[in-house]
């Protein structure tokens, strides 16, 4: 369930909606946190809006600077009658990467968790997809349709979540979708790796798993990442040279077209939609939001972005919230590692007993 955090109960008010700071359960020892944009009136649809890793939820709502008002798509969805949940993602800085008193590293937070989770067969992508799906668990208990929308790292998570969960009826992926091959994937950050990815799945194959539901791919400017944080003194060890750059528009179109036969084979070719002007603009264009809203049964065209809500919190610490998320995933992973030997022993004993029988 979604738990509203302590006072102030309502942290902001917008046109027809209220904003709450919330958290929800994911694992026994780890929670997700974020913002809930709750409708004052009737709810037309429910959406999980996922920002890029370096965007706190407040940026998607207009409560923090750094994003053009037209790109604050969580707020724009709320202005169009959607109840919107915006999760916190681990960012790409290295503030807490390392072990206090032993050593630090310039591995981004996402890479630090990725490396330790790799030993257990987990990934940072998997952890955060679980956070999104835990939100879908709650929202799917209502009658209104459920959608996901994401930008950058959030676009990656939206694509993966929708490919796994048929309860997600419509998906918007912005600033992520492109061809991925063995010759190119190594250029991307190591924390984007998952087990066996290119053996079976490019972005087009993941899109094929969304059929017959609606997928809107928006060509927008990718979050530009030149590599890990700069190494300073002993703070080293990050995977070198891993960058994120905006691909040419024709490459994004080509991957969309590669996915199209999967939709055509199920006679739902119109459910794969492409939006975006030159591929270098901000996310959340009218065309992209219109495609998502219509797929969720929200018929009116997207309204122009209204006034941003004002944050009523006076002592809010976004870094403390992010630190909680980082520490919980690190502790969860270390607990898995400690239990691994016992789990292997149990499996081996069961295998031996089976062989004897």
Beta strands, then each sheet from edge to edge (+ up, - down):
strand 1: 2-4
strand 2: 12-14
strand 3: 17-27
strand 4: 30-39
strand 5: 45-50
strand 6: 82-87
strand 7: 98-99
strand 8: 103-104
strand 9: 146-151
strand 10: 168-174
strand 11: 214-218
strand 12: 272-275
sheet 1: 1+ 3- 2+
sheet 2: 1+ 3- 4+ 6- 5- 9- 10- 11- 12-
sheet 3: 7+ 8-
end
